[in-house]
């Protein structure tokens, strides 16, 4: 039961990182600042958000050319 819950949460987080990575980065910063979640637990999520930020930037550059 817990594994299903964790997979659902992970799927939702990845979708949010894809749709609005800047928001995810802001939330990560707040969680780190407030120490609501261990900093190490946020590394994976931050990596996903960074990847989607790069994809969006690449897409914008491609659209300009």
C-alpha positions in Angstrom: 0.0 0.0 0.0 2.8 2.4 0.9 4.6 1.7 -2.4 1.5 2.6 -4.4 1.2 5.8 -2.5 4.9 6.7 -3.0 4.6 6.0 -6.7 1.6 8.2 -7.0 3.4 11.0 -5.2 6.5 10.6 -7.3 4.4 10.7 -10.5 2.6 13.8 -9.4 5.9 15.5 -8.4 7.5 14.6 -11.8 4.5 16.0 -13.6 4.6 19.2 -11.6 8.4 19.6 -12.3 7.7 19.1 -16.0 4.8 21.6 -16.1 6.2 24.3 -13.8 9.8 23.7 -12.8 10.3 27.2 -11.5 7.5 26.6 -9.0 9.1 23.4 -7.9 12.4 25.2 -7.4 10.7 27.8 -5.2 9.0 25.1 -3.1 12.3 23.3 -2.7 14.0 26.5 -1.5 11.2 27.1 1.0 11.3 23.5 2.3 15.1 23.7 2.7 14.8 27.1 4.4 12.1 25.9 6.8 13.8 22.5 7.2 10.5 20.7 6.7 12.2 18.0 4.7 15.7 16.8 4.8 17.9 18.6 2.3 19.2 15.3 0.8 15.6 14.2 0.1 15.1 17.2 -2.2 18.2 16.6 -4.4 16.4 14.2 -6.8 13.4 16.5 -7.2 15.7 19.5 -7.8 17.6 17.6 -10.4 14.3 16.8 -12.2 13.2 20.4 -12.1 16.6 21.6 -13.4 16.4 19.1 -16.3 13.0 20.5 -17.3 14.2 24.1 -17.0 17.0 23.2 -19.4 14.5 21.5 -21.8 12.3 24.6 -21.8 15.3 26.9 -22.4 16.4 24.7 -25.3 12.9 24.8 -26.7 12.8 28.6 -26.5 16.2 28.9 -28.2 15.1 26.5 -31.0 11.9 28.4 -31.5 13.8 31.6 -32.1 15.9 30.1 -34.9 
